[in-house]
Amino acid sequence: MSATATPTALARTGADGGDPRRPEARLAALLDPGTVDPLSAAPDGAVRAVRGRIGGAPVVAYATDPSVMGGAMGVDGCAVMVDAIGAAVRLRCPVIGVWHSGGARLPEGMAALDAVGSVFAAMVAASGRVPQISLALGPAAGGAAYGPALTDIVVMADAARVFVTGPDVVRGATGQQVDMRTLGGPQAHGTKSGLAHVMAGDEADAIAQTRRLAELLGRPGRFDLEPAGAGEDPGPVLPDRPRRAYDVRPLLHRLVDTTVGRADGSVVRSYLELQPKWAPNVITALGRLGGRTVGLVANNPLRLGGCLESSAAEKAARFVRMCDSFGVPLVVVVDVPGYLPGVDQEWGGIVRRGAKLLHAFAEATVPRVTLVTRKAFGGAYIAMNSKALGATRVYAWPSAQIAVMAGRSAVGVLHRRELAAAADDARDALHERLAMEYDERNGGVHRAVELGLVDEVIEPALSRERLIVALASAPAGRGWHGNIPL
């Protein structure tokens, strides 16, 4: 059973010569100064739990102690974690787990395994009810790896190593030679597995990023229409040539709120991207718009032309479901040519995994506004929060196109014989003319307005203002479902 921690013990930090990895030091660095209030601790101090504030927002946090049996999770320590998660649910505030643990305690055997299972059960019971953030600062192995994986957002410091079985076990079972960093470091989980949402630098940076997340989710704010304004025009971000690739991030930066640093006058954007290097053809980020925390989902033409594929669909689907769970409104910026074609995609489950994004948007109850900037073709148009899936509002820029497929591709199918019969020196010009005619008849944004697929065609400079008004005017919603890892 857990025991109450004394304020004196909990106030210790690494500044007095103690181990800076101890829970007291890490929790003090994570929470606002003077707000740390002990909740409970294991008798041997292996896990400590506190409540406090981050940026003024209430939170609950617990931390493992790597100086006690490598932070391994025993019966008493797991009870502290379960109590902390339960306290967060009662207080309706985010809960943050600070992980540095070798997994279940071997000396405690099956009792420890059962206790670790009780932590998992508590996480699942809290899923979708309160935001759960994991901060991995060192090794998190075995059961301590699945703990973060069950939470909503995982932040990994450079020293973090997350894996089920370590290098020695992998070497003995498979003969593969691998070190801890390559097997389970931030780069592995930030680019290959998709486990890490934020790849931070040192421990201080990881704590700072976790604080930003806790503020965005724990203190969402309210829409304020007064300072909405047009902001910086996002239109110039688009290239002059409609087929040219570009990075969508600068466009998103121009939509979100900005503040001016008091010291140097620098512009600080309320934008925090999640999983930036995994499935980078779709962007998922949190930020503030008109003072309110929102979720941003956007195709990124810089990667794979912005096509949707299996990993991107799963990434976006889980983000949408997370935002819906916590009542975070969504802004969806669309520039998508379709789903990525190929045998690997079909065999890799693009139909099954792509359906997750359709389900996530159709299920969502939060206000969600779509902005089509350049193109929205085929099934990917539907999947990116179309009107048919229940979008609150759909806006489009004047140059936008919405169609079953791009004009050149469409006429290649519809006019195959005519193109084949054309002279070699005239075929390209014919193809281009037919494509233009097709786009005028079928892909024009005004046709989409006539059909009710787009609510309004707006100038790019008005995008920010329109998004804020649409989201602020919509009834608030929140999905009552968990946030299962997809």
N, C-alpha and C positions, 0 to 999 in steps of 0.2 A: 504494500500500500504506500501511497505517497505521503510525505510529511511536509508540514508547513516550513518554508524557508524563512530564515531571519533576515530582516532588512540589513543588518550589519554584514552578514555573509554575502548577501546579494550585491552590496554596494562596492565590493572589491573589484578592481580592474587591474589590467596588466601594468598600469603606471607605477604601482608600488613595488615592482620587481617580480610580481607573480606571472603566471603563464598567460599571455594575452589571448590564448585560444580558449580559456575557460569561459563557461557560459556567462558569468557575471560581466566580464569585459565585453563580450560580443553583444549581449543584450543591452548593455549601457550605451554602446556605440550606435546601436540600431534605433533606440527610442529617444524621444525628446528628453533633454536634460531635466532631471528633477521629477520625471513622471513615472519612473519604474516602481511598480507596486508588486511585490512578490505574491504569487499564487500558491505554488507548491514546488517541492523538490524531492527527488529520490533520497532515501537515507544516506547513501554514499555520495550524493551530489552528482551522479552521472547524468541526470537530466534536470533542468530547472525550467519553470514556467512563470511568466510574469504577465501583467497587463500594464498598459501605459498608453502613450500617444505618439503618433508620427505626424508632424506637420499639423498638430492639433487634433487629428482624427484618432479615435480610440482604436486600439488593436490589442490582441493577445499574441504572445510569442513564447516559444519554447526552444531550448537549445540542448544538444547533447554535449558531453564533456569528453574530448579525446584524451584527456589525461587520466581518465578512469577506465581501465580496460579497453583503451582505444575507442571509447565512446560506444561500446557495444550495448545493445538494447536488451535489458533484463526485465523481469516482471515488474519491479518497482518503477523503473524508468518509463516503461510503456504506460503504466497507470497514470503517470504525470502527463504524458502526451494526450492520452484519452481525455483526462480532466480538462486540459487546456483547450482542446478542440470543442468540448462540450460547453466550456465557458464562453467561447467566441460565439457559438450558436445562440446561447442565451442572451448575450450582449448585442448580438447582431452586428458584429464587427469583423474585420479581416483577422485571420490567424496566420502567423508566420512561423515556419519551422526552420531552425538553423541546424544544418546537418553536417556532422563530422563523425562518422560512426562506421565501425567494422561489421555491423549487422547484428544478428541475434547472439546472445551470450552462450558460448559453448558449454561452460560449466553448468548452466541451468537447464540445458537439454530441451526436452519437449515443452517444458513450462514456458521457456523463453519464446519458442516458436508460436505457441498459442497466444502469448502476450503481444507479439508483433502482429499477429492476425487481428487482435482486438484494435490495434491502432489503425490498420487498414479499414476495418469495419467502421470505425468512428469517422475516418476521412470520407468514406463513401456516404455515410449518413448525413454529413455536413455538405456534401457536394451540391452545388447550386443554391445553397442556403446562405453561405458566407464565403467571401473570397479566401482561397487558401494559396499561400505563396511559400515556396521552398527556396531557401538560400543555402546552397551547397558551398562550403568553404574548404573542405578537405575531402578525403575519401568517404564515399557512401556506398558500401558494398552489401550484397545479399539483400536481406530484408530492408536495409536502409536505402537501397536503390529504388525499391518499389514505393517507398513512402513518398518521395518527391514526385514520382511518376503519376501518382493518384491525385496530386494537387493541380490547381488551375494554371499556375505559372511557376517555372523553374528558373532561378538565377544561378549561374555557375561562375564562381571566381576562377582565376587562372589556376589555382592550386587544387580545384575540385577534381575528383576522379569518381565517376559513377559507373558501376558495373555489377552484374549479378555474380560472376565468377572472375577472380583475378587472373593476372598473367600466368602465375604458376600452374593454376588449375587448367587454364586454356592450353598451356604448353604440354602438360601431362596427358590431357585428353585428346588433343588434336595434333600435337607436334608443331603448332604455329608459334612463332617467336614474336612476341609483342610486349611493349612496356606499358606501364599504367596510363601514361598520358595518351598514347596512341589508342589504347583500348577504350578508355572512358573519360578522356579529358574534354574540356569545353569545345575544342575543335571537332572532335568526333561527334558529340551530341548536338553541336550547333550547325553542322553541315551535312551529316550523314543520317543520324537516327531521328533528328527532330525533337529530341527530348528537351534540350535547352532552349528556353525562350529568349534569355538574355545572356550573352557571353560578356562577362565583365573582365576588368583587369585584375588588380590586386584586391585584397579583402576590403579595403576602404571603398574602392569603386563599386564592388558588389553590394556593399551595404547601402551606398548612396543610390544605386539603381533600385534596390528593394524599397527604399524609402519613397522614391518617386512613384513606384507602382502602388504602394499602400495609400499614398495620398490620392492618386487618381481614382482608386476603387473605394477607398474608405471615406473620402470627402468629395463626392461627385459634383456637388454644387447645383446651381439652377441656371436655366437660360436667362440671359439678360439682353433684351432687344435693343436697349439704348445704345451701347457701344458697338453694336454689330458691324455696321459700316460695310463697305465693299471690300476693304482691305487691299492687298496687293493683287493686281490682275493676274490670274493663273493662265490666261489664254496664251501669252507668249511662250509658255513652256512647250507647247506643241510645235513640232517641226513644220516647216513650210510644205514639205513633201508628205503626203498622207501615208505612205508606206514606210517611212523612215522610223527606225527605232529611237526611243528616248527613255530616260529614267523618269518615272512618275513621281518620285519622292519630292522634287522641288514644287510640283503642282500641289501636293498634299500640304507641304510646308506653308504655302500661301493661303490655304483654307483655314488652318487651325489658328488659335489665339497666340499672340506673341506678347512678351513683356520686355521692357527695356531695363537692362542691368543698371543698378544705381551707381555702381562704382565706375564702370568704363563706358556706359551707354550702349553696350552690345545688346543685340536682339536675341532673346531666348524664346524658342518655340516650344509650346506645350505638346511635344510629339515624342512618343516612345515606341519604337518599332519592336515587334516580337518576332522571333525566328527569322531574322533578316537574311540569313545565309542558307536556310533550308527552304526548298521550293520557292526561290526568289522571284518566280514569274507572277506571284501574287503577294501583295503587301498586306500585312495585318499590323495595326498599330493602335495605340491609345493616345488620346490628346484631349484638349479642351476646345470647344467651339461655342462662342458666346458665353463663356464661363462654365459650361457644363461638360463633364467628361463624356466623350463619345468614342465609339469604336470605328476605325477606318479600315475598309477592305477595298483594295484596288488592284486591277491588273497592271503588270509592269511590262510594257513592250520591250524593255531593254533585255529581258530574259525570255527566250523561246517565243519572241514576238508577242508576249502576253497571253499565249495560249493557256488554257486550262489543261492540267494533266492530273494524274492520280494523287501525287503528293500535295499539289496545290489545292485540290478539292478538299482533301482531308484537313489540311492546315486551316483553310478558310472556314470549313464547316465547324470545326471545334471552337474556333474563335467566335463565330456567330452565336453558337450555343452558350458559350461562356458569357458573352455580353447580354444575351437574352436572360440568362439565369439571374443576373444582377441588375437588370433594368437599365442597361447602358444603351442609349440610342445608337443607331448605326448609320454611317455615311458610306455609300458604295459607289466608287468611281470606276466607270466601265470603259474599257478600250480593249475589246477581246475579239480576235478573228475566229475563234472556235475552240474545239478540243484538239489537243495534239494528236495527229494521226500516227499510226504505226503498229506493227505486230506486238512490240514490247508493251505498248500501252494497253492494247486489247487483252493480251494475256496477263498483264499486270493488274487487271481489275478496274480499268477506267470506268466501265459501266457500273460496277458495284460501288466503287469508291466515289465516283462522281455523283452518284445518287445521294450521297451523304450531304452534299452541299445543297441539293434541291430540297432535301428533307429539312435541313437546318433553317433555311430561309422560310420555307412554307410553314414551319412550326413556330417561328419567332413571333412574339407579340409586342416587342418593343417598337417604338417609332423607327422607321428605317427608310431613308431617302436615297434614291439612285440618281447619279449624274452621269449621263452618257456623253463623253467628250469627243470621241472620234468614230468608233465603230462598235457594233454589237451584233455578232453574226451567229446564226444557228442555235443549237442547243445551249451553247455557252451564254447566249443572250438571256435565255430563260433562267439559267442557273444563277446569274449575277443579280439577284433580287429584282426580277421583272415584275410588272404589274400583275401578271397572272399568279405569282407566288405571294402576292399581298403587300407589295411595296406601298408605303404611305403616300409617297409622291415620286414621280419620275420626271426629271428634267433632262434636257439635251441641249448641247450647244448647236448653233446653226449649221456647222459643218458635219454634224453627226450622221451616221448611217446605221439603220437597223434593217436587217434582211436575213433571209434563210442562209445565204452565203454571199461572199464577195462577188461583184458583178463579173469579173473575169472568169472566176471559177464556174459561176452559174451558166454563162453563155457557152463555156466550153462543153457543158453537158447538153444544154438546150439546143445549141446550133452546131452540134458536132459535124453533121454532114455538110452544112453550108460552109463551115470553115475548112473542112477537108477538100471541098471542091474549089476553093478559091486559089488563085495563082499564088505562088510562093512569095512574090514581092508585094502582094496586096493583103496577105493573110493577117499580118499583125495590125494593120490599120483597120481592117474589118473587125477583128477581135476587139479592138479598143472602142470602135464606134458602137458595136453591139453591147459592150459592157456599160458604156455611158447611158445608152437607152434603157438598159435593164435597171441601172441604179436610179434613174429618174422615175421609172414606173414603180419599182418595188422597194428601193432602199432609201428613199428620201425620208427625212425626219418628219416632214409635214404629213406624209401618209400615215406615219405612226401616230401623229396627233389626231388625225381623223378617226383612226381605229380605237383611240383611247389608250394606246400603249404608252404614250408620253403625255404628261399633263401640260407641259409648257416648254417652249423653246426659249432659252434665255441667253443673253450675252455672257461670255465668260466672266467679265468683271462683276457681274451680279451674283455669281455662284455662292459665295460665302453668305451673303445676306439672305438669299432665298433658302439655303439649307437651314440656317438658324431659325428663320420664321416657320418653315415647314415642321421642323422637329419640335419647336416650342409650342406650336398650335395643336399638335397631335396628342391624343389622350396617352398618358403614361401607361406603360405595360411592363410586365415581368413574367417570364416563363417559369412555371413551377416544374422544373425538371432538373436532374443532375447534369453534371458535365463530364460524362464518361470519356476517357482518353480514346480518341479515334485513330 
